[in-house]
Amino acid sequence: MNVEDIESLFLKHKESSLNHRYITNNNIEPLLEKLSKSLGVNTIGKSVLDNPIYSLKIGNGNKKILMWSQMHGNESTTTKAIFDILNTLLSKDSNLDYILQACTLCIIPILNPDGANAYTRVNAKNIDLNRDAQRLSQPESKVIREVFDEFKPHFCYNLHGQRTIFSAGNVNKPATVSFLAPAQDKDCTITPNRKVAMEVIAIMNAMLQKVIPNQVGVYDDAFNLNCVGDTFQNANVPTILFEAGHFHNDYARDITREYIYMSMLESLNYIANNVVDGSLYKAYFDIPENEKCFFDVIIRNAKLGGEYEDKLHDIGIMYQETLIDNRIEFIPKIEKIDKMDTFFAHKILDANGFKVFDEKGNEVQLGYENDFVMMNNEKIALF
């Protein structure tokens, strides 16, 4: 598809009721009620705390695609993009009927509603559902497995979000979108179904390079059968991991949301229009592997006391995502004090050899949390 056309569709069909990072069943239930007039919406299970887990189906084609989002409750960007996609596919003026004629989509918008409510990665029993694919010890894990077995998809989209620490390779470029064709054995064999997943990822990457050049990465494909993506790949179903990452100053992830939408729509268009056999998989290996090269803030050339007194140091700060009054706030916290010449930051401050204090005049130290620091008698905002 033409990039400009995809961007236009996004602007026209973006779901305006979903914004920022805190997305729960309360946010999507009114949308599901409205969508139920046009497509199948079902309650497919309950969470640990008895919250409903919903699914919806759209399309009537032979190519079956299973998508699930918010397996980790605090990874909501892809959920927003799902509803943008649904609005687009249901609109007659989008001229995308051919996708629905070729494909049937089964979508679980929030697999972990308890984690979404608490804004945590884990579920209410403190279990990472993405490490429970074999034990199936949790009700949410059983739900996704039951849907997989019943729906029998030809493709799986495992939709996630990633932290701001990742770069697209060892460069000063954030990994705004990342992908992975998970391994299906301990040798990370490039199997036929992995090639199919790699081909689709390569197509999405080619499109993204036109809008966010050098800001797309892939994850290390180390095999872990406890992960859902590895398990489904191991079952010989081409599986694609989507990771929504950081774009400059987009801590609400409402810009990254557009790039996830663009990726998803480009992939659906490609699958609908082509026999995807994996023969075009090699371009996948042109995508750089993610590296952990970023802090949210680095204060360069700071003078500090105590054990750091002999030379200037850099101060690495990460934002702690904290749920306060049903909104995610970002609390700066000092995570590292060292010379960090090999690290980048989304925001750089230069202390120019001055000491760095808190608002009470104390020298900052590891673990310090505050929105401000004092440098050269000036109050500096960290967020």
C-alpha positions as CSV (number, residue, x, y, z in Angstrom):
1,M,0.0,0.0,0.0
2,N,1.0,3.6,-0.5
3,V,2.4,5.1,2.7
4,E,0.5,8.3,2.2
5,D,-2.8,6.4,1.8
6,I,-2.1,4.4,5.0
7,E,-1.4,7.7,6.9
8,S,-4.6,9.2,5.6
9,L,-6.6,6.2,6.7
10,F,-5.1,6.4,10.2
11,L,-6.0,10.1,10.6
12,K,-9.5,9.4,9.4
13,H,-10.2,6.3,11.5
14,K,-8.1,6.8,14.7
15,E,-10.2,5.8,17.7
16,S,-10.4,9.1,19.5
17,S,-11.7,7.7,22.8
18,L,-8.4,5.8,23.4
19,N,-5.4,7.8,24.4
20,H,-2.2,7.7,26.5
21,R,-1.1,4.5,28.3
22,Y,-3.8,3.4,30.7
23,I,-6.2,1.3,28.7
24,T,-8.5,-1.2,30.5
25,N,-11.8,-3.1,29.9
26,N,-13.6,0.1,31.0
27,N,-12.2,1.9,28.0
28,I,-12.9,-0.8,25.4
29,E,-16.3,-2.1,26.5
30,P,-18.2,0.8,25.0
31,L,-16.4,0.3,21.8
32,L,-17.1,-3.5,21.8
33,E,-20.8,-2.8,22.4
34,K,-20.8,-0.5,19.3
35,L,-18.8,-3.0,17.2
36,S,-21.1,-5.8,18.2
37,K,-23.7,-4.4,15.8
38,S,-21.3,-5.1,12.9
39,L,-19.3,-8.2,13.9
40,G,-19.0,-11.0,16.4
41,V,-18.0,-10.0,19.9
42,N,-17.7,-12.7,22.6
43,T,-16.7,-13.2,26.2
44,I,-14.2,-16.1,25.9
45,G,-13.1,-16.4,29.5
46,K,-12.5,-14.8,32.8
47,S,-9.3,-13.5,34.5
48,V,-8.1,-14.5,38.0
49,L,-10.2,-11.6,39.4
50,D,-13.2,-12.7,37.3
51,N,-12.9,-9.9,34.8
52,P,-14.1,-10.8,31.3
53,I,-11.7,-11.5,28.4
54,Y,-13.2,-10.5,25.1
55,S,-12.6,-11.6,21.5
56,L,-14.0,-10.4,18.3
57,K,-14.1,-11.7,14.7
58,I,-14.1,-9.8,11.5
59,G,-13.9,-11.0,7.9
60,N,-14.9,-14.2,6.2
61,G,-11.8,-15.2,4.2
62,N,-9.8,-18.4,4.3
63,K,-6.6,-16.9,5.7
64,K,-7.0,-16.9,9.5
65,I,-5.1,-14.4,11.6
66,L,-5.1,-14.5,15.4
67,M,-4.1,-11.3,17.3
68,W,-3.8,-10.7,21.0
69,S,-2.8,-7.6,22.9
70,Q,-2.1,-6.6,26.5
71,M,-0.9,-10.1,27.5
72,H,1.2,-7.7,29.6
73,G,-1.3,-5.4,31.2
74,N,1.0,-2.3,30.9
75,E,1.6,-2.6,27.2
76,S,-1.4,-0.9,25.7
77,T,-0.2,0.8,22.5
78,T,-1.1,-2.1,20.3
79,T,-4.6,-2.2,21.8
80,K,-5.2,1.3,20.6
81,A,-3.9,0.4,17.2
82,I,-6.3,-2.6,17.1
83,F,-9.3,-0.3,17.4
84,D,-7.9,2.0,14.8
85,I,-7.6,-1.0,12.4
86,L,-11.1,-2.1,13.2
87,N,-12.6,1.3,12.5
88,T,-10.7,1.3,9.2
89,L,-11.8,-2.1,8.1
90,L,-15.4,-1.5,8.9
91,S,-15.5,1.8,7.0
92,K,-16.9,1.5,3.4
93,D,-14.9,4.4,2.2
94,S,-11.6,2.7,3.1
95,N,-12.0,0.4,0.1
96,L,-10.5,-2.5,2.0
97,D,-13.2,-5.1,1.5
98,Y,-10.7,-7.3,-0.2
99,I,-8.9,-7.8,3.1
100,L,-12.0,-9.1,4.8
101,Q,-12.9,-11.3,1.8
102,A,-9.4,-12.9,1.9
103,C,-8.9,-13.0,5.7
104,T,-10.7,-13.8,8.9
105,L,-9.3,-12.0,12.0
106,C,-9.8,-13.2,15.6
107,I,-8.7,-10.5,18.0
108,I,-8.3,-10.5,21.8
109,P,-7.8,-6.8,22.6
110,I,-6.9,-7.3,26.3
111,L,-5.8,-10.8,27.4
112,N,-4.8,-9.7,30.9
113,P,-7.5,-7.4,32.2
114,D,-6.3,-7.6,35.8
115,G,-2.9,-6.5,34.8
116,A,-4.4,-3.8,32.7
117,N,-6.3,-2.4,35.7
118,A,-3.3,-2.5,37.9
119,Y,-0.9,-1.4,35.1
120,T,1.4,-4.3,35.7
121,R,3.2,-6.7,33.4
122,V,2.0,-9.7,35.3
123,N,-1.5,-11.0,36.1
124,A,-3.3,-10.9,39.5
125,K,-1.3,-13.9,40.7
126,N,2.0,-12.2,39.8
127,I,2.5,-14.6,36.8
128,D,4.0,-13.4,33.5
129,L,1.6,-14.9,31.1
130,N,4.3,-14.9,28.4
131,R,6.2,-17.5,30.5
132,D,3.2,-19.7,31.1
133,A,2.6,-21.2,27.7
134,Q,3.6,-24.7,28.7
135,R,2.3,-24.9,32.3
136,L,-1.0,-23.1,31.4
137,S,-1.3,-22.4,35.1
138,Q,-3.4,-19.3,34.7
139,P,-6.9,-18.8,33.4
140,E,-5.7,-16.2,30.9
141,S,-3.1,-18.6,29.5
142,K,-5.7,-21.3,29.1
143,V,-7.9,-18.8,27.2
144,I,-5.3,-17.9,24.6
145,R,-4.4,-21.6,24.1
146,E,-8.1,-22.6,23.7
147,V,-8.7,-19.9,21.1
148,F,-5.5,-21.0,19.2
149,D,-6.6,-24.6,19.2
150,E,-10.2,-23.8,18.2
151,F,-9.5,-21.0,15.6
152,K,-6.5,-22.8,14.0
153,P,-4.9,-19.7,12.7
154,H,-2.5,-19.5,9.7
155,F,-0.8,-16.4,11.2
156,C,-0.4,-15.2,14.8
157,Y,0.3,-11.6,15.8
158,N,1.7,-11.4,19.3
159,L,1.2,-7.7,20.2
160,H,3.4,-6.0,22.9
161,G,5.1,-2.8,24.0
162,Q,8.8,-2.3,24.9
163,R,10.7,0.0,27.2
164,T,12.5,3.2,26.1
165,I,15.9,1.6,26.7
166,F,16.0,0.0,23.3
167,S,17.9,1.2,20.3
168,A,17.7,-0.1,16.7
169,G,21.2,-1.5,16.7
170,N,24.2,0.1,18.6
171,V,23.3,3.6,17.3
172,N,21.6,6.8,18.6
173,K,18.3,5.7,17.2
174,P,15.4,4.5,19.3
175,A,13.7,1.2,18.3
176,T,10.3,2.8,17.7
177,V,8.9,-0.5,16.3
178,S,10.5,-3.9,16.7
179,F,9.6,-7.3,15.4
180,L,10.6,-11.0,15.9
181,A,9.9,-14.2,14.1
182,P,10.4,-16.3,17.2
183,A,12.5,-19.5,17.2
184,Q,10.7,-22.8,17.3
185,D,13.6,-24.9,18.5
186,K,16.7,-24.5,20.6
187,D,18.9,-24.3,17.5
188,C,16.9,-21.4,16.2
189,T,16.4,-23.2,12.9
190,I,15.1,-21.1,10.0
191,T,12.1,-23.3,9.4
192,P,9.5,-22.8,6.6
193,N,7.0,-21.2,8.9
194,R,9.6,-18.9,10.4
195,K,10.5,-17.8,6.8
196,V,6.8,-16.9,6.3
197,A,6.8,-14.7,9.4
198,M,10.2,-13.2,8.3
199,E,8.8,-12.4,4.9
200,V,5.8,-10.5,6.4
201,I,8.2,-8.6,8.8
202,A,10.5,-7.7,5.9
203,I,7.5,-6.2,4.0
204,M,6.5,-4.1,7.1
205,N,10.0,-3.0,7.6
206,A,10.4,-1.8,4.0
207,M,7.3,0.4,4.5
208,L,8.4,1.7,7.9
209,Q,11.8,2.7,6.6
210,K,10.0,5.4,4.5
211,V,8.6,7.1,7.6
212,I,10.9,6.2,10.5
213,P,14.2,5.3,8.8
214,N,16.7,3.3,11.0
215,Q,14.2,3.1,13.9
216,V,13.1,-0.5,13.4
217,G,14.7,-3.4,15.2
218,V,14.4,-7.1,15.8
219,Y,14.8,-9.0,19.0
220,D,17.2,-11.8,19.8
221,D,15.6,-15.1,18.8
222,A,16.8,-17.1,21.7
223,F,14.4,-20.0,22.2
224,N,12.1,-20.3,25.2
225,L,9.2,-22.7,24.8
226,N,7.5,-21.1,27.8
227,C,6.9,-18.0,25.7
228,V,3.6,-18.0,23.8
229,G,5.1,-16.9,20.5
230,D,7.8,-19.6,20.6
231,T,5.1,-22.2,21.5
232,F,2.9,-21.2,18.6
233,Q,5.8,-21.1,16.2
234,N,6.8,-24.5,17.5
235,A,3.3,-25.7,16.5
236,N,4.2,-24.7,12.9
237,V,2.1,-21.5,12.8
238,P,4.0,-18.4,11.5
239,T,4.1,-16.1,14.4
240,I,5.1,-12.4,14.5
241,L,6.0,-10.5,17.6
242,F,5.1,-6.7,17.4
243,E,6.8,-4.4,19.9
244,A,5.6,-0.8,20.2
245,G,8.6,1.3,21.3
246,H,9.6,4.9,21.8
247,F,9.4,7.8,19.4
248,H,10.9,11.2,20.3
249,N,9.0,12.8,23.2
250,D,6.1,10.3,22.7
251,Y,5.8,8.9,26.2
252,A,2.0,8.6,25.7
253,R,2.8,6.3,22.7
254,D,0.2,8.0,20.5
255,I,2.7,8.5,17.7
256,T,4.1,5.0,17.9
257,R,0.5,3.9,17.8
258,E,0.3,5.2,14.2
259,Y,3.4,3.2,13.2
260,I,2.0,0.0,14.7
261,Y,-1.3,0.7,12.8
262,M,0.7,1.2,9.6
263,S,2.6,-2.0,10.1
264,M,-0.6,-4.0,10.8
265,L,-2.4,-2.7,7.8
266,E,0.5,-3.2,5.5
267,S,0.8,-6.8,6.7
268,L,-2.9,-7.5,6.3
269,N,-2.8,-6.0,2.8
270,Y,0.2,-8.2,1.9
271,I,-1.3,-11.4,3.3
272,A,-4.6,-10.7,1.6
273,N,-3.0,-10.1,-1.9
274,N,-0.3,-12.7,-1.9
275,V,0.6,-16.4,-1.4
276,V,3.1,-15.9,1.4
277,D,5.5,-18.9,1.1
278,G,8.6,-17.5,2.8
279,S,10.6,-17.2,-0.3
280,L,11.3,-13.5,0.3
281,Y,12.5,-13.9,3.9
282,K,16.1,-12.8,3.6
283,A,15.5,-9.1,3.9
284,Y,14.5,-9.8,7.5
285,F,18.2,-10.2,8.3
286,D,18.9,-6.6,7.2
287,I,17.0,-5.3,10.3
288,P,19.4,-4.5,13.1
289,E,19.1,-6.3,16.4
290,N,17.8,-4.3,19.4
291,E,20.4,-3.1,21.9
292,K,19.9,-1.6,25.4
293,C,21.6,1.7,24.7
294,F,19.2,4.4,26.0
295,F,18.4,6.2,29.2
296,D,15.5,8.6,29.4
297,V,17.8,11.3,30.6
298,I,21.6,11.5,31.0
299,I,23.2,14.4,32.9
300,R,26.7,14.6,31.5
301,N,29.8,15.9,33.3
302,A,28.4,16.1,36.8
303,K,30.6,16.7,39.8
304,L,29.7,14.4,42.7
305,G,31.0,13.7,46.2
306,G,32.0,10.6,48.1
307,E,33.2,7.7,46.0
308,Y,32.6,9.7,42.8
309,E,34.7,12.7,43.8
310,D,37.9,12.0,41.8
311,K,36.4,12.8,38.3
312,L,33.3,13.9,36.5
313,H,30.5,11.4,36.0
314,D,27.3,11.0,34.0
315,I,24.0,10.4,35.7
316,G,21.6,8.0,34.0
317,I,17.9,8.5,34.7
318,M,14.9,6.3,33.8
319,Y,11.3,7.2,34.1
320,Q,9.2,5.0,36.4
321,E,5.7,4.5,35.0
322,T,3.4,4.9,37.9
323,L,-0.4,4.6,38.0
324,I,-1.8,7.7,39.9
325,D,-5.5,8.5,39.9
326,N,-6.1,6.4,36.8
327,R,-3.4,8.0,34.8
328,I,0.2,7.0,34.1
329,E,2.8,9.5,35.6
330,F,6.5,9.3,34.8
331,I,8.7,9.6,37.9
332,P,12.4,10.2,37.1
333,K,14.8,7.9,39.0
334,I,18.6,7.8,39.0
335,E,19.5,4.3,37.9
336,K,23.3,4.6,37.1
337,I,26.2,6.9,38.0
338,D,29.3,6.3,35.8
339,K,31.0,7.4,32.7
340,M,28.4,6.5,30.0
341,D,30.1,7.4,26.7
342,T,28.6,4.4,25.0
343,F,25.0,5.2,26.1
344,F,22.5,7.6,24.5
345,A,19.5,9.4,26.0
346,H,16.2,10.8,24.9
347,K,17.1,13.9,26.8
348,I,20.6,15.2,27.4
349,L,21.6,17.7,30.1
350,D,25.1,19.0,30.7
351,A,26.2,19.8,34.3
352,N,29.4,21.5,32.9
353,G,31.3,20.3,36.0
354,F,28.8,21.6,38.6
355,K,27.5,19.6,41.4
356,V,23.9,18.2,41.0
357,F,21.6,18.6,44.0
358,D,18.0,17.9,44.9
359,E,15.6,20.7,45.9
360,K,16.7,20.5,49.5
361,G,20.3,21.0,48.6
362,N,21.5,17.4,49.1
363,E,23.7,15.8,46.5
364,V,21.8,13.4,44.3
365,Q,22.5,9.7,44.6
366,L,21.5,6.3,43.2
367,G,17.7,5.8,43.7
368,Y,16.9,9.5,43.8
369,E,13.4,10.2,42.6
370,N,12.2,13.7,41.7
371,D,10.9,15.7,38.8
372,F,13.7,18.3,39.3
373,V,17.4,18.7,40.1
374,M,19.4,21.8,40.9
375,M,22.5,22.7,38.9
376,N,24.5,25.9,39.2
377,N,21.6,27.3,41.3
378,E,19.1,26.6,38.5
379,K,16.1,24.3,38.9
380,I,16.0,21.9,36.0
381,A,13.0,19.7,35.0
382,L,13.8,16.1,34.4
383,F,10.6,15.3,32.6
